[in-house]
Amino acid sequence: MPYAHITGWGMSIPEPVLTNEDLAKMVDTNDEWIRDRTGIRERRIAREDQFTSTLAVEAGIKALQAANLAPTELDLIIVASSSPEYIFPATACIVQDQIGAAKAGAFDLLAACSGFIYATNMAAQSIRSGSIKNALVIGSETLSRFVNWKDRSTCILFGDGAGAFVLQASERPGGVLSAVMHSDGSGAESLTLLGGGARYPATETTLAEGKHYIQMDGKAVFRFATRVMGSATKEALALAGLKTEDVDWIIPHQANFRIIETAAKYLKMPLEKFVINVDRYGNTSTASIPIAAVEAFEKGKLKSGDKVVFVGFGAGLTWGALVAEWTGPIPAKKQAHPEQYRLFARLRSWARRAIRFLEGFLSRREL
Ligand code: COA
């Protein structure tokens, strides 16, 4: 049975910064309240010309570069997102086209902020089963488009960004060691974005009722999150045959510093073992775990052979944890140039569009 190694990682963060002071000019809040209750100082907001796919493509290409893998080698692309570009087509298909992953299957996965853990597990299991060899998993968000900037209880929390992993099959033991995924739909109402789906398609009424904004019962989500972070971590560790003492790093979903602190206490682990960057990016939903992993690697914290737990929770309600042995950089066999593949992808995409146009033109003439 092949092992599923994390061989590439990349992130993309929009440049525009929205600080707590900026927010204090928009709603009745202040820097002290936001830092005390959440640990957040600032977050990034996508420019008007940046979309969920834009950030996803950037993060995905960086992950391919790190893995030294050509996009044409990919068998599968999964984009986990709470703010997908459309209901359909899948954001993953836009990514597939833009990076030139000619032979990859592509789909979106919706498990809210737990999405990256679910998606990484799905990709890892496909590799373990032998059905695929190379996968690109991306968490990407432009949640700022769904935030009610007049609602101080939610607008302070969220930010935009993307992160990605490349997973590859190898005979060498390691990589993804275990994972657990859970859900409890009885808590669905505590975190929602109801508008724009089939039940509440966009109408003047749904707009007037604010159904296209994120709505949240903050206290209920807080209670749920503090309960499941520790339990999911323990469960996944037990499946991997590991104890908390064996863990080098916990990379949690970055929603709130106090939630992470409570999980650390529950697990009786020092906070120093938790990778935390919620202060600079806020809650970037599916992107928060890979962004934190990329930063931990770039800062020299995360090293080859380290045992890591990725753990998250979100709307649904969903939660999960995944244990991995961090593979780290692998020696390059052949040089891949994903930027060149991107150019090739554009040409290929135009050619395919031209062929479809010609086919349509000819079939109309035949009729
Ligand atoms: N600035 C200032 N005051 C604010 C505020 C803000 N941005 N937001 C709410 N308040 C006020 C409330 O109106 C309330 O005032 P009141 O006591 O006069 O009624 C008071 O602060 C306390 O509000 P409350 O909602 O009880 O605060 P809290 O301690 O529960 O913190 C959250 C709110 C949202 C920070 C916290 O509940 C949380 O982090 N929940 C989890 C959210 C989450 O992680 N969601 C994503 C999951 S993936």
Residues whose N, C-alpha, C, O or C-beta is under 5 A from the ligand:
A	BS01	COA	D28 T29 N30 W33 R37 T38 C113 R152 S153 I156 G218 K219 V221 F222 A255 N256 F313 G314 A315
